[in-house]
Amino acid sequence: MRRSSLNSKNFSFQPLFAAVCVCAFVTMFGAKASAQSSLRKVVYGSTPAPDIRKPSPPPAKKVEPRKKTVAKAPPVAKKPVGTAAKNRSSGKSATRRPSTRPGWINVTFESKDPDTMIFLNGNHVGTTDENRTFRRTITPGIYRVKGVVGSSVVFPEKLVQLSTDKMSVTVREEAAKKEPEKNDLPFVIPKTQAEIEMELAREMSAKVIKIFADFMDPQKSADITTDDWRFAANAAVLGEFQNLSKQQIEAQRKFAAGQIALAEGNRQKAFADFNLAVQSFPSSPLPHIGLGDAYFASAQWQDARRTYEQARRFGANFWMTHLRLGDIYRILGDKKKAVLSYADAIRFGDTRYETRFLRARALVDIDDMDAAIPLLEELLKEKTTSVVYVALGEAYEMRKREVAALDNYRKAVELDPALPVAQYRLARIYYEQREYQKAVEGFDAALKLDGDRRSFSHEDAREKRSNASVRIRTVSK
């Protein structure tokens, strides 16, 4: 692809340029070389004044005195000439030259070892000094950075985005990889700047594809960071390498921008970005999910439900749409729909421990203990967690199996003493068993831990605690 093609796609890279100063030295020779030679001998006193009646010496003898005379010229005479030429060439003195060109940044490369060769986009740009640092003035952008010590690669080539926010790169030692000897290296034709830019564009596009692929993978979705979305938003314009239309590229860019705004708590911008993503690509479930997440974060439950249901229409086999619907149905009290949505999320690939627990928890909510208890016990065999112990204890309590419930609540508190609902549930069992002192202690702990008053009924806890205190005083009398 020609460079003009890249520019037509609003994609540009700023290549590195070096300023080269060329100094010209001009030597002038006179027409009367023999007369000047004689005069020079008289002035410098190297030989007696010549007799003009004598014939001129042979040419071979002329060369030797001229070389000897030039060798005796004071060396300091050349220094001001060179300095003046250099100042005329630059137009400014060295002290007046700015340290950084406008729009450029000073980047520092730090390595573990001195003499680490730094490569940018495949070109050797410098070597770290005895302080293990190397500084370079470059234009902001994304570069392929590599570090080499001798024949070992100590920093494999990676894409690094350098800007005013990031002006340092730490070249850390990784698995050393020995490169072939120079004599064994094959002849390689250097890449042109256009080829380097095209290769970098493909690498950036591949990373964007991976970010979105990981986001849609239930095992990796939670690992996507704000920096990943920022990279995707900046590089989404390279959608041409993914065979995307202009509308799809814009939807991809706005979806990534919305994720950044949502992570930063800027809900107004998140709404705007996700709405634009929906308009650009309305048949994709992802923009609808993003918009639903913005409603969810703003506690606009009905709008979130409506938007997630739209996402399900365009992604009926996409696990994320069903998981989001399970969450919103449970909040809205539609417990049976929540159970079905969680089951669909698992059926379409979300087999994570957390999602399987949500389904079992929803089964407890609809009083389907025959299905809930085996699932919860299976989860505990896989991994013991306090919330699963609480859910299983609640299931046994609803089955009137107080001993089994008490045992699970105790285990939950042992694993996580700061879990308010576990303290509350355990205190309730103590209260029913007339162990009032333990009940009071449990209710006090639960009320103190649940500052946002969302884990359990504070009215019920205070009422039972008050009754337990009265019973304690009555018994003590």
C-alpha positions as CSV (number, residue, x, y, z in Angstrom):
1,M,0.0,0.0,0.0
2,R,1.4,3.4,-1.0
3,R,2.0,6.1,1.6
4,S,-0.9,8.1,0.0
5,S,-3.2,5.3,0.8
6,L,-2.3,5.5,4.4
7,N,-3.0,9.2,4.5
8,S,-6.3,8.7,2.9
9,K,-7.4,6.5,5.9
10,N,-6.5,9.3,8.4
11,F,-3.6,7.2,9.5
12,S,-0.1,8.8,9.8
13,F,3.1,8.1,11.6
14,Q,5.9,10.6,12.3
15,P,9.2,9.1,11.2
16,L,12.4,10.0,12.8
17,F,14.5,12.6,11.0
18,A,18.0,13.7,11.9
19,A,19.4,17.2,11.1
20,V,22.7,17.0,9.2
21,C,25.0,20.0,9.0
22,V,27.5,20.0,6.1
23,C,30.6,22.2,6.4
24,A,32.4,23.1,3.1
25,F,36.1,23.9,3.1
26,V,37.5,25.8,0.1
27,T,41.2,26.0,-0.6
28,M,42.3,28.7,-3.0
29,F,45.4,28.4,-5.1
30,G,47.0,31.4,-6.7
31,A,48.2,31.5,-10.3
32,K,51.8,32.4,-9.4
33,A,52.7,29.4,-7.2
34,S,56.5,29.7,-7.7
35,A,56.6,33.4,-6.7
36,Q,54.5,32.8,-3.6
37,S,56.8,29.9,-2.6
38,S,59.8,32.2,-2.8
39,L,58.0,34.9,-0.8
40,R,56.9,32.4,1.9
41,K,60.6,31.3,2.3
42,V,61.6,34.9,2.9
43,V,58.8,35.7,5.4
44,Y,59.2,32.6,7.5
45,G,63.0,32.7,7.4
46,S,63.3,29.0,6.6
47,T,65.9,29.7,3.9
48,P,68.0,32.7,2.9
49,A,66.4,35.1,0.5
50,P,66.7,33.6,-3.0
51,D,68.8,35.2,-5.7
52,I,66.3,36.1,-8.4
53,R,69.1,35.6,-11.0
54,K,69.4,31.9,-10.1
55,P,67.2,29.4,-11.9
56,S,64.1,28.1,-10.0
57,P,64.7,24.8,-8.3
58,P,63.2,21.7,-9.8
59,P,59.6,20.9,-9.1
60,A,60.5,18.0,-6.8
61,K,62.4,20.4,-4.5
62,K,59.5,22.9,-4.5
63,V,57.0,20.4,-3.0
64,E,59.1,19.6,0.1
65,P,59.5,23.2,1.4
66,R,55.7,23.8,0.8
67,K,54.8,20.7,2.9
68,K,57.3,21.6,5.5
69,T,56.0,25.2,5.7
70,V,52.3,24.1,6.0
71,A,53.2,21.7,8.8
72,K,54.8,24.5,10.7
73,A,51.6,26.7,10.5
74,P,50.1,27.2,14.0
75,P,47.3,24.7,14.6
76,V,45.3,27.4,16.5
77,A,44.8,29.2,13.2
78,K,42.3,26.6,12.0
79,K,40.1,26.6,15.1
80,P,38.5,30.0,14.7
81,V,37.9,29.3,11.0
82,G,36.1,26.0,11.8
83,T,34.1,27.6,14.7
84,A,33.0,30.5,12.5
85,A,32.0,28.2,9.7
86,K,30.0,26.1,12.1
87,N,28.3,29.2,13.6
88,R,27.5,30.5,10.1
89,S,26.1,27.1,9.1
90,S,23.8,26.8,12.1
91,G,22.8,30.5,12.2
92,K,22.8,30.4,16.1
93,S,25.3,29.6,18.8
94,A,24.9,26.2,20.5
95,T,23.7,27.8,23.7
96,R,20.8,29.4,22.0
97,R,19.5,26.2,20.3
98,P,16.4,24.9,22.1
99,S,16.8,21.5,23.9
100,T,13.6,20.0,22.3
101,R,12.1,20.8,19.0
102,P,8.4,21.9,19.1
103,G,6.1,18.9,19.2
104,W,8.9,16.5,20.1
105,I,9.6,14.8,23.5
106,N,12.7,13.7,25.4
107,V,12.4,10.0,26.0
108,T,14.7,8.2,28.5
109,F,15.5,4.5,28.1
110,E,16.6,2.7,31.3
111,S,18.2,-0.7,31.2
112,K,19.5,-3.2,33.7
113,D,23.0,-3.2,32.1
114,P,25.1,-0.5,30.5
115,D,26.0,-0.8,26.8
116,T,22.4,-1.9,26.0
117,M,21.7,-1.2,22.4
118,I,18.3,0.4,21.9
119,F,16.4,-0.2,18.7
120,L,13.3,1.8,17.5
121,N,11.3,0.3,14.6
122,G,14.2,-2.0,13.8
123,N,16.8,0.8,13.7
124,H,19.7,1.1,16.2
125,V,19.3,4.6,17.7
126,G,21.8,4.5,20.6
127,T,23.4,2.6,23.6
128,T,22.9,3.1,27.3
129,D,25.8,4.7,29.2
130,E,27.5,3.7,32.4
131,N,24.4,5.0,34.3
132,R,22.3,2.5,32.3
133,T,20.3,5.2,30.6
134,F,20.0,6.6,27.0
135,R,18.1,9.7,26.0
136,R,16.6,10.4,22.7
137,T,14.4,13.2,21.3
138,I,11.6,11.8,19.1
139,T,8.1,12.6,18.0
140,P,5.2,11.2,20.1
141,G,3.8,7.9,18.7
142,I,3.8,4.2,19.0
143,Y,7.2,2.5,18.4
144,R,8.6,-1.0,18.3
145,V,11.2,-1.0,21.1
146,K,13.9,-3.6,21.4
147,G,17.0,-3.9,23.7
148,V,20.1,-6.0,22.9
149,V,23.3,-6.6,24.9
150,G,26.0,-8.2,22.8
151,S,24.3,-11.1,21.1
152,S,21.5,-11.4,23.6
153,V,18.0,-9.9,23.4
154,V,17.2,-8.6,26.9
155,F,14.0,-6.8,25.8
156,P,12.1,-8.5,23.0
157,E,10.6,-6.1,20.5
158,K,7.3,-4.7,21.8
159,L,4.9,-1.9,20.9
160,V,5.3,1.1,23.2
161,Q,3.2,4.2,23.1
162,L,5.3,7.3,23.9
163,S,3.8,10.7,24.6
164,T,4.0,13.6,27.0
165,D,2.4,11.3,29.6
166,K,4.9,8.5,29.1
167,M,8.5,9.6,28.4
168,S,10.4,6.7,29.8
169,V,10.9,3.1,28.9
170,T,12.3,0.5,31.2
171,V,14.2,-2.1,29.3
172,R,13.9,-5.1,31.6
173,E,15.8,-8.3,31.2
174,E,13.6,-11.2,30.1
175,A,14.4,-14.6,28.8
176,A,17.7,-14.1,27.0
177,K,17.7,-15.2,23.4
178,K,21.0,-15.5,21.6
179,E,21.1,-14.0,18.2
180,P,23.2,-15.6,15.4
181,E,26.7,-14.4,14.8
182,K,27.1,-11.4,12.5
183,N,29.0,-13.6,10.0
184,D,26.0,-16.0,9.9
185,L,23.4,-13.3,9.5
186,P,21.6,-13.4,6.1
187,F,21.6,-10.4,3.9
188,V,18.5,-8.4,4.7
189,I,17.2,-5.5,2.6
190,P,16.4,-2.6,5.0
191,K,12.7,-1.8,5.2
192,T,11.4,1.5,3.9
193,Q,9.6,3.9,6.2
194,A,6.3,3.1,4.4
195,E,6.9,-0.7,5.0
196,I,7.7,-0.1,8.7
197,E,4.5,2.0,9.1
198,M,2.4,-0.6,7.4
199,E,3.8,-3.4,9.6
200,L,3.2,-1.4,12.7
201,A,-0.3,-0.6,11.6
202,R,-1.0,-4.3,11.2
203,E,0.4,-5.1,14.6
204,M,-1.8,-2.4,16.2
205,S,-4.8,-3.6,14.4
206,A,-4.1,-7.2,15.6
207,K,-3.9,-5.9,19.2
208,V,-7.3,-4.2,18.8
209,I,-8.8,-7.4,17.5
210,K,-7.4,-9.3,20.5
211,I,-8.8,-6.7,23.0
212,F,-12.3,-7.1,21.6
213,A,-11.9,-10.9,21.4
214,D,-10.8,-11.1,25.0
215,F,-13.7,-8.9,26.1
216,M,-16.1,-11.3,24.5
217,D,-14.4,-14.3,26.1
218,P,-16.0,-15.0,29.5
219,Q,-12.6,-16.3,30.9
220,K,-10.8,-13.1,29.9
221,S,-13.4,-10.4,29.8
222,A,-12.7,-9.1,33.3
223,D,-9.0,-8.7,32.5
224,I,-9.5,-5.9,30.0
225,T,-8.1,-2.6,31.5
226,T,-8.8,1.0,30.8
227,D,-5.4,1.3,29.1
228,D,-6.5,-1.5,26.7
229,W,-9.7,0.4,25.9
230,R,-7.6,3.6,25.4
231,F,-5.4,1.8,22.9
232,A,-8.4,0.4,21.1
233,A,-10.0,3.8,20.9
234,N,-6.9,5.4,19.4
235,A,-6.2,2.5,17.0
236,A,-9.7,1.7,15.9
237,V,-9.2,3.8,12.8
238,L,-7.1,0.9,11.5
239,G,-10.3,-1.1,11.1
240,E,-9.5,-1.4,7.3
241,F,-7.1,-4.2,8.3
242,Q,-10.1,-6.0,9.8
243,N,-12.3,-5.6,6.7
244,L,-14.6,-3.3,8.6
245,S,-16.9,-0.7,7.1
246,K,-16.6,3.0,8.1
247,Q,-19.7,2.5,10.3
248,Q,-18.2,-0.5,12.1
249,I,-15.0,1.3,12.6
250,E,-16.8,4.3,14.2
251,A,-18.9,1.9,16.4
252,Q,-15.7,0.2,17.6
253,R,-14.0,3.5,18.4
254,K,-17.0,4.9,20.3
255,F,-17.6,1.7,22.2
256,A,-14.0,1.8,23.4
257,A,-14.4,5.5,24.3
258,G,-17.5,4.7,26.2
259,Q,-15.8,2.0,28.3
260,I,-13.1,4.5,29.2
261,A,-15.7,7.1,30.3
262,L,-17.6,4.4,32.3
263,A,-14.4,3.3,34.1
264,E,-13.6,6.9,34.9
265,G,-17.1,7.6,36.3
266,N,-18.0,10.1,33.5
267,R,-21.5,8.7,32.9
268,Q,-22.7,11.6,30.7
269,K,-19.9,11.0,28.2
270,A,-20.4,7.2,28.5
271,F,-24.1,7.7,27.5
272,A,-23.0,9.9,24.5
273,D,-20.3,7.5,23.3
274,F,-22.5,4.3,23.6
275,N,-25.4,6.0,21.9
276,L,-23.2,6.9,18.9
277,A,-21.9,3.4,18.9
278,V,-25.5,2.1,18.7
279,Q,-26.3,4.5,15.9
280,S,-23.2,3.5,13.9
281,F,-23.8,-0.3,14.3
282,P,-27.3,-1.0,15.6
283,S,-27.2,-4.7,14.7
284,S,-24.4,-5.5,17.0
285,P,-25.1,-6.5,20.6
286,L,-22.0,-4.9,22.0
287,P,-23.1,-1.2,21.7
288,H,-26.4,-2.1,23.3
289,I,-24.6,-3.9,26.2
290,G,-22.4,-0.8,26.7
291,L,-25.4,1.5,26.8
292,G,-27.1,-0.9,29.2
293,D,-24.1,-0.8,31.5
294,A,-24.3,3.0,31.6
295,Y,-27.9,2.8,32.6
296,F,-27.0,0.1,35.2
297,A,-24.2,2.2,36.7
298,S,-26.8,5.1,37.0
299,A,-29.3,2.8,38.8
300,Q,-31.8,3.3,35.9
301,W,-33.0,-0.3,36.1
302,Q,-35.9,-0.3,33.7
303,D,-33.8,1.5,31.0
304,A,-31.0,-1.1,31.6
305,R,-33.5,-4.0,31.2
306,R,-34.9,-2.6,28.0
307,T,-31.4,-2.0,26.5
308,Y,-30.1,-5.5,27.5
309,E,-33.2,-7.1,25.9
310,Q,-32.4,-5.2,22.7
311,A,-28.8,-6.6,22.9
312,R,-30.3,-10.1,23.3
313,R,-32.3,-9.7,20.0
314,F,-29.0,-9.1,18.2
315,G,-26.9,-11.6,20.1
316,A,-29.2,-14.4,21.2
317,N,-26.2,-16.8,21.5
318,F,-23.9,-14.3,23.2
319,W,-23.4,-15.2,26.9
320,M,-22.9,-11.6,28.0
321,T,-26.4,-10.5,27.1
322,H,-27.9,-13.3,29.2
323,L,-25.6,-12.6,32.1
324,R,-26.5,-8.9,32.2
325,L,-30.2,-9.8,31.9
326,G,-29.9,-12.2,34.9
327,D,-28.5,-9.4,37.0
328,I,-31.1,-6.9,36.1
329,Y,-34.0,-9.3,36.5
330,R,-32.8,-10.3,40.0
331,I,-32.6,-6.6,41.0
332,L,-36.1,-6.0,39.6
333,G,-37.5,-9.0,41.5
334,D,-38.2,-11.1,38.5
335,K,-36.5,-14.2,40.0
336,K,-37.7,-16.8,37.6
337,K,-36.4,-14.9,34.6
338,A,-33.1,-14.4,36.4
339,V,-32.7,-18.2,36.8
340,L,-33.4,-18.7,33.1
341,S,-31.0,-15.9,32.0
342,Y,-28.2,-17.3,34.2
343,A,-28.8,-20.8,32.8
344,D,-28.6,-19.4,29.2
345,A,-25.4,-17.6,30.0
346,I,-23.9,-20.9,31.2
347,R,-25.3,-22.7,28.1
348,F,-23.6,-20.2,25.7
349,G,-20.2,-20.5,27.3
350,D,-20.0,-18.6,30.6
351,T,-19.0,-21.6,32.8
352,R,-17.2,-19.4,35.4
353,Y,-17.5,-20.2,39.1
354,E,-19.2,-16.8,39.7
355,T,-21.9,-17.3,37.1
356,R,-22.7,-20.8,38.3
357,F,-23.1,-19.4,41.8
358,L,-25.4,-16.7,40.6
359,R,-27.7,-19.3,39.1
360,A,-27.7,-21.4,42.3
361,R,-28.3,-18.3,44.3
362,A,-31.3,-17.4,42.1
363,L,-32.6,-20.9,42.6
364,V,-32.6,-20.3,46.3
365,D,-34.5,-17.1,45.7
366,I,-37.3,-19.0,44.0
367,D,-37.3,-21.7,46.7
368,D,-36.1,-24.5,44.4
369,M,-33.9,-26.1,47.0
370,D,-33.8,-29.5,45.2
371,A,-31.8,-27.9,42.4
372,A,-30.0,-25.3,44.5
373,I,-28.4,-27.4,47.3
374,P,-26.6,-29.9,44.9
375,L,-25.2,-27.0,42.9
376,L,-24.0,-25.2,45.9
377,E,-22.4,-28.3,47.4
378,E,-20.7,-29.0,44.1
379,L,-19.3,-25.4,44.1
380,L,-17.9,-25.9,47.6
381,K,-16.1,-29.0,46.5
382,E,-14.5,-27.0,43.8
383,K,-13.6,-23.9,45.9
384,T,-14.7,-22.8,49.4
385,T,-16.0,-19.3,49.6
386,S,-18.0,-17.4,52.3
387,V,-20.8,-16.4,50.0
388,V,-21.5,-20.0,48.9
389,Y,-21.5,-21.1,52.5
390,V,-24.1,-18.3,53.3
391,A,-26.3,-19.4,50.3
392,L,-26.1,-23.0,51.3
393,G,-26.9,-22.1,55.0
394,E,-29.9,-20.1,53.8
395,A,-31.1,-23.1,51.7
396,Y,-30.8,-25.4,54.7
397,E,-32.5,-22.9,57.0
398,M,-35.5,-22.7,54.6
399,R,-35.6,-26.5,54.7
400,K,-35.8,-26.2,58.5
401,R,-32.5,-27.9,58.9
402,E,-31.1,-25.5,61.5
403,V,-28.0,-27.6,62.5
404,A,-26.8,-27.7,58.9
405,A,-27.6,-24.0,58.4
406,L,-25.7,-23.1,61.6
407,D,-22.7,-25.1,60.5
408,N,-22.5,-23.3,57.1
409,Y,-23.0,-19.9,58.6
410,R,-20.1,-20.5,61.1
411,K,-17.8,-21.6,58.2
412,A,-18.8,-18.4,56.3
413,V,-17.9,-16.2,59.3
414,E,-14.6,-18.1,59.8
415,L,-13.6,-17.5,56.2
416,D,-14.7,-13.9,56.2
417,P,-15.5,-12.2,59.5
418,A,-16.2,-8.9,57.8
419,L,-19.1,-10.3,55.7
420,P,-22.2,-8.6,57.2
421,V,-24.8,-11.0,55.9
422,A,-22.9,-14.0,57.4
423,Q,-22.8,-12.4,60.8
424,Y,-26.5,-11.5,60.6
425,R,-27.6,-15.0,59.5
426,L,-25.5,-16.7,62.2
427,A,-27.0,-14.3,64.9
428,R,-30.5,-15.2,63.7
429,I,-29.8,-18.9,64.3
430,Y,-28.4,-18.2,67.7
431,Y,-31.5,-16.2,68.5
432,E,-33.8,-19.0,67.4
433,Q,-31.7,-21.4,69.6
434,R,-32.0,-19.0,72.6
435,E,-28.3,-18.4,72.8
436,Y,-29.0,-14.7,73.3
437,Q,-25.5,-13.5,74.3
438,K,-24.1,-14.9,71.0
439,A,-27.1,-13.5,69.2
440,V,-26.4,-9.9,70.6
441,E,-22.8,-10.1,69.6
442,G,-23.6,-11.3,66.1
443,F,-26.2,-8.6,65.5
444,D,-23.8,-5.9,66.8
445,A,-21.1,-7.1,64.4
446,A,-23.5,-7.2,61.5
447,L,-24.9,-3.7,62.1
448,K,-21.5,-2.3,62.4
449,L,-20.2,-3.9,59.2
450,D,-23.2,-3.1,57.0
451,G,-22.7,0.7,56.8
452,D,-24.7,1.0,53.5
453,R,-27.6,-0.9,54.9
454,R,-27.9,-3.2,51.9
455,S,-27.0,-6.6,53.1
456,F,-29.9,-7.4,55.4
457,S,-32.9,-5.8,57.2
458,H,-31.6,-3.5,59.9
459,E,-35.0,-3.2,61.4
460,D,-35.2,-7.0,61.9
461,A,-31.6,-7.1,63.3
462,R,-32.3,-4.3,65.9
463,E,-35.6,-5.8,67.0
464,K,-34.1,-9.2,67.6
465,R,-31.1,-7.7,69.3
466,S,-33.3,-5.7,71.6
467,N,-35.4,-8.8,72.5
468,A,-32.2,-10.8,73.1
469,S,-30.9,-8.1,75.5
470,V,-34.2,-8.2,77.5
471,R,-34.0,-12.0,77.8
472,I,-30.4,-11.7,79.0
473,R,-31.3,-9.2,81.7
474,T,-34.3,-11.3,82.7
475,V,-32.2,-14.4,83.2
476,S,-29.6,-12.5,85.1
477,K,-32.2,-11.3,87.6
